[in-house]
Amino acid sequence: MTSLNGIESLAIIAGSGDYPIVMAKGARQAGVKTLIALAIRGAAGKGRLRPLVDEWIPVGLGELATVRDWCVAHPAVAIAFAGGFSPTSLFTTRFDGLSRKLLSEMSAKNAHTLFGKVCDVLVAAGVRILPATSFMESVLPKPGVLTLRSPDVRETGDIELGYRIAMQSAALEIGQTVVVKDGAIGAVEALEGTNQAIRRGAELCGSGCVVVKVAKAGHDMRFDVPTFGMTTLKFLKKHRISAFAFQAYRTIFLEQDKVLHAANRWGIALVCIDSGLPPAPTA
């Protein structure tokens, strides 16, 4: 008897954070029999993920040929991307010949073009790539205010503005996150990543900023799905952010009970926006 979607073996290309751990647990619950971690060196945390998988294979961020060749040698194994890495590591990583060739062919380098090219290479080699939200249904929240405190009038207006700007920025492949205060755009995420964009916006605008994070219309859900958890919440508190908004059914919300307890204690309003866009696929 086959498991969900006929998937009996799954290799998780694992980066940092709890995301790969949640995917591994969800895959087991769905009946996946064999789990492999293609663990990105310097990103994937071995301590908590390693006990959940049957095989642990370290790979470098720039070793695309190694990943492709491993996948070709294991044609029955589906793969999925889970977890993050520092965007600026693109400037410090050693790339193999295949990766350098892809980079040289790209006029614009961002998450969509980079991961899109990687997926193209793997698909051309016959690899089955699952959405990065596979087996993650339990951590894709519904619309609404998630905390005890709702955004006030000023925060609500800033969320509405931030959402419009974030959707435009994401559509232009600039970044997914915007920081707003009193109708002024404090920061738009670029290559530095979400946390550093939050820091920059808070330094410019002071306490009480609102942060909005989105996935664009037509976002390729095989990679770079927005993620929120305790690491980001602690960063919000450190920089005195008063409200955080993200899309329902299209954002991976990790450590939910822990995050909501802390957000209520710290007075940070959390809002899930109904974008009207298709939900991320989970199976």
PyMOL commands that set and color helices and strands:
alter all, ss='L'
color gray80, all
select helices_A, chain A and resi 4-6+19-29+46-52+64-73+87-91+97-104+111-124+137-139+153-171+194-205+230-238+256-266
alter helices_A, ss='H'
color red, helices_A
select strands_A, chain A and resi 9-14+34-40+55-59+78-82+144-145+177-181+184-188+210-213+227-228+243-247+252-253+269-273
alter strands_A, ss='S'
color yellow, strands_A
deselect
rebuild
show_as cartoon
